[in-house]
Amino acid sequence: MWIVRIVMIAIFLALVEVAVRTEILNPFFVPEPSSVLAGMASSVTDGDFLGMVAITLGAVLLAFAIAGIAGVLLGFVLWRIRPLGDAYEPLVAALFSSPIVLLYPIFLVIFGRNSAAIIALAALFAVLPTILFTKQALSAVNRTLLNVGRSLSMSSWNLFRHIMLPAAAPTIFTGLRIALTYVLIVVVAMEYILQIGGLGRLVAESALLFRATDLYVSVGLIVVISAAFIWLINQLERLAQR
């Protein structure tokens, strides 16, 4: 499966390369994929570039960690205490469907024009789907499985670890993947808008100065970071289901 994907991507990049070299695509706006890949490779040894990557990566990691931990815990609380779940799940769902990212001026007033505002906004945006999916996942666990566990005199921890968690893991991790997507979007978008931080700022500067290669290198690295996080979440999901 991976071989097919790699081959398809390689064919697409080769077609773009030919189109740019023959000027079917304007090289001023679309650089050669070979130059973009070379730029990504050379960025590994560029201290300034690595610093920007580290800033974005740190913001994504911190915001996702806050959203993931807080979201799973709050989702568990809403599931465990049913009156709270009945009262607050509709509110969380309403917030989830609202454009929270537009609240960024308030976060700038509270935290200042710095990475803290970006991290806080990204964490708030991402915690909502995590809460909802965790609560729904635990509520959907088959009662028959729980009754079987209780009939075997399993402790509360063993019941949770060996029955509830594996059964709920797919839905919980779906929420985490959505949360990760929101974190990446908010962090990069706010870096772009505010022109502070890492890769988002580099995208803004590259677009402003018409540095197409740097622009595509930055976007490519954002895609690589996203793919790496998704791979990590998939590994954690497999671990939780054992």
C-alpha positions as CSV (number, residue, x, y, z in Angstrom):
1,M,0.0,0.0,0.0
2,W,2.8,2.4,0.9
3,I,4.7,1.5,-2.3
4,V,1.6,2.5,-4.3
5,R,1.3,5.8,-2.5
6,I,4.9,6.6,-3.0
7,V,4.8,5.7,-6.7
8,M,1.7,7.9,-7.2
9,I,3.3,10.8,-5.4
10,A,6.5,10.4,-7.5
11,I,4.6,10.3,-10.7
12,F,2.7,13.5,-9.8
13,L,5.9,15.3,-8.8
14,A,7.5,14.2,-12.1
15,L,4.6,15.5,-14.1
16,V,4.8,18.9,-12.2
17,E,8.6,19.0,-12.8
18,V,8.1,18.5,-16.6
19,A,5.3,21.1,-16.6
20,V,7.4,23.7,-14.9
21,R,10.5,23.0,-17.0
22,T,8.5,23.3,-20.2
23,E,6.8,26.4,-18.7
24,I,3.3,24.9,-18.9
25,L,3.2,26.1,-15.3
26,N,4.7,29.4,-14.5
27,P,8.0,28.8,-12.6
28,F,7.6,32.2,-10.9
29,F,4.6,30.8,-9.0
30,V,5.3,27.0,-9.0
31,P,8.9,26.0,-8.4
32,E,10.4,22.8,-9.7
33,P,9.6,19.9,-7.2
34,S,13.3,19.0,-7.3
35,S,14.3,22.4,-6.0
36,V,11.7,22.2,-3.3
37,L,13.0,18.8,-2.2
38,A,16.6,20.1,-2.3
39,G,15.5,23.0,-0.2
40,M,13.9,20.7,2.4
41,A,17.0,18.6,2.5
42,S,19.3,21.6,2.9
43,S,17.0,23.0,5.7
44,V,18.2,20.2,7.9
45,T,21.5,22.0,8.3
46,D,20.1,25.6,8.3
47,G,20.1,26.8,11.9
48,D,17.6,29.6,11.4
49,F,15.2,27.3,9.5
50,L,15.5,24.6,12.2
51,G,14.7,27.2,14.8
52,M,11.5,28.1,13.1
53,V,10.6,24.4,12.8
54,A,11.3,24.0,16.5
55,I,9.0,26.9,17.4
56,T,6.1,25.5,15.4
57,L,6.7,22.0,16.5
58,G,6.9,23.0,20.2
59,A,3.7,25.0,19.9
60,V,1.9,22.1,18.3
61,L,3.2,19.6,20.8
62,L,2.2,21.7,23.8
63,A,-1.2,22.6,22.5
64,F,-2.0,19.1,21.5
65,A,-0.8,17.7,24.8
66,I,-3.0,20.1,26.7
67,A,-6.0,19.4,24.5
68,G,-5.5,15.7,24.6
69,I,-5.0,15.3,28.3
70,A,-7.7,17.8,29.3
71,G,-10.1,16.6,26.7
72,V,-9.9,12.9,27.6
73,L,-10.2,13.7,31.4
74,L,-13.1,16.0,30.9
75,G,-14.8,13.6,28.5
76,F,-14.4,10.9,31.2
77,V,-15.9,13.2,33.8
78,L,-18.9,14.0,31.6
79,W,-19.4,10.3,31.0
80,R,-18.9,9.3,34.6
81,I,-21.2,12.0,36.1
82,R,-24.3,11.7,33.9
83,P,-26.0,14.9,35.1
84,L,-22.9,16.9,34.1
85,G,-22.8,15.1,30.7
86,D,-26.5,15.8,30.0
87,A,-26.0,19.5,31.0
88,Y,-22.7,20.3,29.3
89,E,-22.4,18.0,26.3
90,P,-24.8,20.2,24.2
91,L,-22.7,23.3,25.2
92,V,-19.5,21.6,24.2
93,A,-21.0,20.6,20.9
94,A,-22.2,24.1,20.2
95,L,-18.8,25.6,20.9
96,F,-17.2,22.9,18.7
97,S,-19.4,24.1,15.8
98,S,-18.6,27.8,16.3
99,P,-15.7,29.7,14.8
100,I,-13.6,29.9,18.0
101,V,-10.5,31.0,16.0
102,L,-12.2,34.4,15.6
103,L,-11.6,34.9,19.3
104,Y,-7.9,35.4,18.7
105,P,-8.0,39.2,19.5
106,I,-9.2,38.4,23.0
107,F,-6.4,35.9,23.5
108,L,-3.9,38.6,22.3
109,V,-5.2,40.9,25.0
110,I,-5.0,38.2,27.7
111,F,-1.6,36.6,26.7
112,G,0.0,39.3,24.5
113,R,1.3,39.0,21.0
114,N,3.3,35.8,21.6
115,S,3.3,32.0,21.3
116,A,1.3,31.7,24.5
117,A,-1.8,33.2,22.8
118,I,-1.4,30.8,19.8
119,I,-0.9,27.7,22.1
120,A,-3.9,28.7,24.3
121,L,-6.2,29.3,21.3
122,A,-5.1,26.0,19.6
123,A,-5.6,24.0,22.8
124,L,-9.1,25.5,23.3
125,F,-10.1,24.7,19.7
126,A,-8.8,21.2,19.9
127,V,-10.0,20.2,23.4
128,L,-13.7,20.3,22.3
129,P,-13.7,17.4,19.8
130,T,-11.5,15.4,22.3
131,I,-14.2,15.9,25.0
132,L,-17.0,15.0,22.7
133,F,-15.4,11.9,21.2
134,T,-14.2,10.6,24.5
135,K,-17.6,10.9,26.1
136,Q,-19.3,9.3,23.1
137,A,-16.8,6.5,23.0
138,L,-17.2,5.6,26.7
139,S,-21.0,5.8,26.4
140,A,-21.0,3.4,23.4
141,V,-19.1,0.6,25.1
142,N,-21.1,-2.6,24.9
143,R,-22.8,-3.2,28.3
144,T,-22.6,-7.0,27.7
145,L,-18.8,-6.8,27.8
146,L,-18.9,-4.9,31.1
147,N,-21.3,-7.4,32.6
148,V,-19.1,-10.2,31.6
149,G,-16.1,-8.5,33.2
150,R,-18.0,-7.9,36.4
151,S,-19.1,-11.6,36.4
152,L,-15.4,-12.5,36.4
153,S,-14.9,-10.3,39.4
154,M,-12.6,-7.9,37.6
155,S,-11.5,-4.8,39.5
156,S,-12.6,-1.4,38.3
157,W,-9.1,-0.7,36.9
158,N,-8.9,-4.0,35.0
159,L,-12.4,-3.5,33.7
160,F,-11.4,-0.1,32.4
161,R,-8.0,-1.2,31.1
162,H,-8.9,-4.5,29.4
163,I,-12.5,-3.9,28.3
164,M,-13.5,-0.2,28.2
165,L,-10.3,1.3,26.9
166,P,-9.8,-1.1,24.0
167,A,-13.5,-0.8,23.0
168,A,-13.5,3.0,23.2
169,A,-10.0,3.6,21.8
170,P,-10.9,3.8,18.1
171,T,-13.4,6.6,18.7
172,I,-11.2,8.4,21.2
173,F,-8.3,8.4,18.8
174,T,-10.6,9.7,16.0
175,G,-11.2,12.7,18.3
176,L,-7.5,13.1,18.9
177,R,-6.8,13.0,15.1
178,I,-9.4,15.8,14.6
179,A,-7.8,17.7,17.5
180,L,-4.4,17.4,16.0
181,T,-5.7,18.7,12.7
182,Y,-7.2,21.7,14.5
183,V,-4.0,22.4,16.4
184,L,-1.9,22.4,13.2
185,I,-4.4,24.6,11.4
186,V,-4.7,27.1,14.3
187,V,-0.9,27.3,15.1
188,V,0.2,27.7,11.5
189,A,-2.7,30.1,10.6
190,M,-2.1,32.3,13.7
191,E,1.7,32.4,13.0
192,Y,0.8,33.4,9.4
193,I,-1.7,36.1,10.5
194,L,0.4,37.6,13.4
195,Q,3.7,36.9,11.6
196,I,5.3,35.6,14.7
197,G,6.6,32.1,15.6
198,G,7.9,29.6,13.1
199,L,6.8,28.0,9.8
200,G,3.6,30.1,9.6
201,R,5.6,33.3,9.7
202,L,8.0,31.9,7.1
203,V,5.1,31.1,4.8
204,A,3.8,34.7,5.2
205,E,7.3,36.2,4.6
206,S,7.9,34.0,1.6
207,A,4.6,34.9,0.0
208,L,5.1,38.6,0.6
209,L,8.6,38.5,-1.0
210,F,7.6,36.1,-3.8
211,R,10.0,33.4,-2.7
212,A,8.1,30.5,-4.1
213,T,10.6,27.8,-3.3
214,D,10.8,28.8,0.4
215,L,7.0,28.9,0.5
216,Y,6.7,25.4,-0.8
217,V,9.5,24.1,1.4
218,S,7.6,25.5,4.4
219,V,4.3,23.9,3.3
220,G,6.1,20.6,2.7
221,L,7.6,20.6,6.1
222,I,4.2,21.3,7.7
223,V,2.8,18.3,5.8
224,V,5.7,16.1,7.0
225,I,5.1,17.2,10.6
226,S,1.4,16.4,10.2
227,A,2.1,13.0,8.8
228,A,4.6,12.3,11.6
229,F,2.0,13.2,14.3
230,I,-0.7,11.0,12.6
231,W,1.8,8.1,12.5
232,L,2.5,8.6,16.2
233,I,-1.2,8.7,17.1
234,N,-1.8,5.5,15.1
235,Q,1.0,3.7,17.1
236,L,-0.5,4.9,20.4
237,E,-3.9,3.6,19.3
238,R,-2.5,0.2,18.6
239,L,-0.9,0.2,22.0
240,A,-4.1,1.2,23.7
241,Q,-6.0,-1.6,22.0
242,R,-3.7,-4.4,23.2
